[in-house]
């Protein structure tokens, strides 16, 4: 029976203007507009130069064209670029010599380390539902002024806590945030860095990962059968890579920094499974020479932190193509107000221990030729200080090298070198528009309120102060 027969006088067709809202997933945005930026000075992190220039020479001004979320042309600007003719759907902006830089990549974040708590112990007791709800705030509004994507990080790599479901929600436009790569839950042995159950409870207190439970950042698995089940479970759930806790940590209460965690057999079981199930990268939380070598010798391809590294170990990493993601700014941030009480007393002692050697380790790794990536590793509301890592690294390394950490090198580690960290045809249209050259002074990225004029993520304008380049209404608060 027709609708008209059931309800005489009722509409028999849906109004065309309502059809987009009646889609199966109405939050999926339409295709981004074609954007043409003319007279742009293009930053090329790979070479450490401005595009079209040699050292000591002025850069050519370029036209950057984006369509359907990707760069389709990057070429010197010509007079004809100022006239878009009949292309009414094209957004044309004259940058008049402003700098365009690839979108930044933070390779060590924890988006589920939500605000609303004062200490790490309180963080581990936040309910699962509260974590889910507060995570959306973390992604969209980590600070009052600017969130991760508005600070220029168009891609992040979560090293424990996020899920493929969350990554998909961001990709579909349901949640506003940077493109997300994730490992699901990190893997920890009992008493390891991911086991936050109180020792006084006999290891069975409800906490991060006690008693074999899956917690905020990690899951506990002991023995080859258990770690095989855990790694296969994370990969089945869509993990882009796997993280293993191979040494002691600052925030965990029961493991000293110098501990070496997991047996060789357990680590090999994990890394072999990663290779067999799609060639996924495995990375290890490790500070000391012993834990770093233990991880590398058993197939791990990346090291997180590495503060206590020495030259022979750095040489070993360089020879074997092992990635290093230092996270240096977080340690000093946790010693100053209002975060001076975030760590428990034993954690504060360990924090000082790894802080002393962090910059030295970064210098050693750089001189050895290790591929270094950018990481912040900030928790709770500390994530508002995400760009401070640029300023810390700039005290000992040159600006072009540090910019590669957050672009070219990070893209390589993610196996997305053709898509991320570059302004070139075929790559995702992720870029920053700056009024200063980050190759001359990378710390301008730590002052986005002064230097960041616009952020474009996959062809969509996230934030902009430029005339004619308006942020999408759906991305505004």
N, C-alpha and C positions, 0 to 999 in steps of 0.2 A: 504494500500500500504506500502511495506517495506521501510526502510530507504535506502537500497541499490538501490531500484528502483527509489526513489526520487533523490538521489544524488549518482550516480555511482562513485565508488571508495572511498566513505566515510566509516569511521569505522562503523561496525555493532554491536560492543560490547564496553562497557566502560572499560577502563584499570583498573584492580583490585586495583592498587595503589591509584586511585582517589576515589574509592567507599566510604571510610570513610568521605571524604570532601563533598560528595553528600548526606549525611544523612539528615533527616528532621531537626535535631538539631546538626549540625556538631561540636558545641563547647563542647558537652558532652564528657568528657575524657574517655578513656578506663579504665579498671580495674587497680588499683594500683598494684605494684609488691609485691611479697612475700619478707618480710624483716625479717632477723634474726639478732638480736643484742645479742652478747654473752659477758659474763663477765661484766654485767651491775649491778649496785647497785640501787635497785628499791625503790623509795620513796613511802610510803603508808600514805597519808594524814589522812585517817580515823583513824588509830591507833596512828599516830604521830611517827611512827618508820620506820626504814628501813626494808624492807621485809626480813624475815628469821633471825631477830636478836631480842634479848631482850635488854633492856636498859643497857648500859655499855659494850655491847659485839659488836664485829665486825660483819658486815653484810655479809651474803652469797652473792656470785655473781650469777646472774641469767641470763638465756636466755629468751629473749622476742621475740616471733614470731608473725608477723602480716601478714594477708592474706585477700584480698578482703575488705580492709578498717577496719578490726576489729582485736583485739587481739585474737589469737587462742590458745596460750600457754604462760604461765609464770612459769618457773621452774628453779631449780638450774642448773647452767652450768656444763656439763660433757665433757670429752675429745672428744666424738664423735661429739659434736656441732661444732667443728672446721672444720669438713669435710662435705660439703654439697653434695658430691657425684655427681649424675647426674642432680641435680636440678639447671640447668643453669639459670633459671629465678629468682632464689633466690639471694637477695642482702645480703651478709654476712659481718658484721662489728664487729670487736672486740673492745669493749669500754674500756677495760683495767681498770675497776673500776670507770668509769665515772657514774654520777648519772642520772637516768631517772625518770622524774616526770610527772604526768598527765598534759595534756593541761590545761591552766588556763581559767577561766570563769569570765568575767566582767559583772555584773548584772545590771549596770546602765550606758548605753551609749546613745548618740544621734548621729547616723551616718549621719543624715541630717543637723546637725549643722555645716555647711560647712565653710571652710576657705575662705579668700578673703575679709573679712570685719574687721573693727577695733572695732566696738561697737555692743552691743546687739540690739540696734535700727536698725542699718544697716542690721544685720542678718535677722531681721523680714521683710525686704523689698526686699530680694533676690528673683528673679523671680522663679517660679516653675521649668521651664526648666533648669535654672542655678543650682538649688538645685539638680536636678536629675543628671546632668553631674558632678558636683563637688562631689557628694556623692561617685561616683566610685573612685575618688581620695582619699577621706577619707578612704575608705575601703582598698585600695591598698597601699597608700603612705601618711600616716598621717604626716610623717616627712621625711626629706631628707634621713636619714640613715635607719630608720626602721618603718614599719607599724604595725598595731595592731597584726596581726598574727605572724609577725617576732619578736615581743616582747614576744611571748608565749601565747597570748590569742587566743585559737583555737575556742572559743565560746563566743558570746556576746549576751546580752539581751537589746534590744532597748526599752526605756521607753517613747517613744513619737516621731513619725515622720516616722519611717521605715514602710514598708508594706510587705505583704506576697509575692507580686510580686518580690520585691528586695531579700527576703530570698530565693525564688525559683531560682532566677538568680545566686546567690552564690552557691547554692546546685548543680546546673547543670554545674557549671564551666564557665558560661558566664562572671561573674565578680569575680575577686580574692578577697577573704576576709574570715573572720572567719565565722563559722556557726552562723546563725542569728535567734534569737527568738524575736518576736516583738508584740506590742499591737496596731499597727495602730496609730491612734491619741488618745491622752489622752482626758478625758472628763472634761470640766471646766464650771462652772457657769459664767454668765455675771459678770465681775469685779473680777473674780477668777484668779488663778495663770496662767491659760492658755489663758486669754483674754488680748492680747497685743494691742488692739485698744486704741488710745489716748482718755483720758477722755474729752479733749477739743473738740473732734470731735463729741461728743454726742454718741460715741460707734459705729459709722457707717463708720469710716475711714478704708480703706483697710489695714489690718495688719495681725497679726498672726491669730486671730480668731474673729475679731470684727463683730458685726451684725449677729452672727450666722454662719459666714463663717467657713469653714475648713481651718486651717492654717498650719504652719510649724510643730508645735509640738502637737497641740490640736484642738478640736472643741468645740464650746460653745453650751450648751444645758441647758435650764431652764424648770423646771417642770417635773413631772413624765412622761407624754406622750412623751416629747422631749427626755428625757434621755433614755427611753425605745427604742425609734427609733434609737438613737445614738449608744447604746451598741449593739443592734441587728445588726445594720449596720456594726460595726467593727468586730463582730464575724462572720457575713456572709462573710466578706472580708478576713477572715483567721487569725484574731488576735489570738495569742497563749495565751494571758492573757489580762486583762483590767486594765488601770490605771485611777484613779480618783483624781482630785485635791481637797483635803479636807481642805487645809490650805494655808496661805499666803506663798509667795516665795520671793527669793532674786532678781531674774532677772525681775520679773513683777513689774510695776511701781505703780499700783493703789491699791494693797492689802497689808496691814500690816501683818507681820509675825504672830501676835496673832489672826488673823481672823480665824473663823471656817466656812468652806464653804460647800454648799449643805445641804439640810434638811435631816432628818432621812429617810423620805419617798423616797426621790430621791436616796439616797445611797442604801437603801434596794431594790429599783426597779432594780438597776444595779447589785448588788451582787446576788440577787435571779435569775436574768436572766443568769448570769455567771454559776450558778450551774445547771440551767435547760438546758442550751445549751452546754453540754459537760463537765460540772464540771470544768470550767476554773477558774484559780486563779484571784482574783482581788487585786490590790495593791493601796495604797494611798500615794500621796505626802503630808507629814505632818511633822511639826517641833515640835509643842507644845503638852503639855499634853492634852489639850482640844481637839485638832484636832485628835490626835492619838486615844484617847478613843472614840470619836465620830465615827471614822472609824471602829474600832474594834466592838463596840456595834451594828453596823449595817451590819456586815457580811464581812468586808474586811479582807483579810488573809495575807497581807503584808504591811509594812511601808517603804517608801523611805525617807531617811535622819534621822529624829528622834532626832535632835540635842538637844532638850530641854526636853528630857525624864527624869522622876524621878523613884525612885526605885519601888513604888507601880505600876506604869504603866508598867515598865519592867517586874515585876512579873506577871501582867495580860497578857502580851504578851507571856511569857514563858508558863504559864498555858494553854493558848489557842492555842499554836503552831503557833504563828504569826511570820513570817519572818521579819527581819530588814536588810535593805541595807543602811548603812551609806555611805556618800560620803564626806570625810573630806579634802582631799588634794586640791580640786577645790577652796575652799574659799581663802586659802593663795595664790594660783596661780593667782587669780584675783586681788591681791593687789600688785603684783610686775611686773616690766617691762618685756615684752612690753604690759602687759594686764591691767595695773592699771587704764585705762580709759574705759575698756570694759563695766562696769556697769554704769548706770546713777547715779547721786549723792544719791538719796534715796536708790538705790540698794546697794551702797557702805556702807551706814549706816547699812542696814539690814545684809549685809555680815559679818560685824564685830560682830553684835549681835549673830548670830548663830555660828560663829567661836569660841567664848569664851567658849561655853559649849560642843563643839563637842566631844573632847577626854573624858571628864567626862561622857558623855552619853554613849559612846562606852564601857567604863569600867563598868558602871552600868548595861548595857545590858548583857555584858559578865558574870558578877558575878551572874546575875539572871538566867542564863541558856538560854537566847534567842538564837535562831538559826540565826547567823549573816552571811551575804553574802558580797562579795566584790563589790564595785561600785566606778566608777571614776567621772561620770557626767561632763565630760569636753566638752567644746564647741570650735568650730573653730580650729585653729592650736594648741590650748592648748592640744589637744588630743595626741600630741607627748609625753606628760608627764604622760601618762596613768599608768605607774608602780609606780609613786611616792606615791600612796596610801599605798603600802607596807611599805615604810619607815615611813610614818606618824603613821600607826597603831602599828608599832614595837616599838614606844616610850613608849607604856603602856601595850602591850599584848605580850605573848610568840610566837615565830615563828611557832610552830606546829599549834596553834590555828588560826593564820592568814592564813596559807596555806590552812586550811580547809575552810575558808571563800571563797577562790577562786577556790575551787575544790569540795569537798564532800558536803558542805552546799549548794553551788550554784546548784549543780546537783539535790539535793533533792527539792529545790524550783521549779526547772524547771520540776520536776516529771520525771527525767531522771537518777536516781541514778544508774541504772544498765548499763547505756551507757556512762556517762560522769564522770569526776573527779576521775577515777580509772584506774589502769593498771591491768586488770583482763580479763580472757577469756569471749568473748561475747560483751565487751565494744568497743566503737569506738576507733580506733587506733590513739589517740591524745596523743602526748607526747613531752616533752622537754628533751634534753640531756644537762646536766650542768657539769661544772668542780668543783662545790661546792655544799654542802648539804643545801638545803633551810630549812630543819627542824632545823638546827643549827643556821642559820641566813637567815631569809626570805628576807632580803634586797638585797641579791644577785640577786633577780628577778628585782630589780630596777636598776641593772647595767648589762643589757643584753650584752652590747658590751664587757664586761669583762668575763662573765660567761656562756652565752648561746651559746652552740656549734651547736645545731640543733633544728629544730622544724618539727615535723611530724603531719600532720592533716589528719585524716581518711586514714592513710596508705600512704599518699603522702608527700614526702620530700619538705617542703616549703623553708627552708633555712638550710645551713649546711656548716661548716668549716672542717668537718671530711673527711679524705681520704676514698674513697670507698662509701661515702653516698652523692650522688649528688642531688641537687635540680632539680626539673622538669623544663625544658626549658620554659614551658608555664607559670610558676610562677615567672620567673625572669623578671626584668624590662629591 
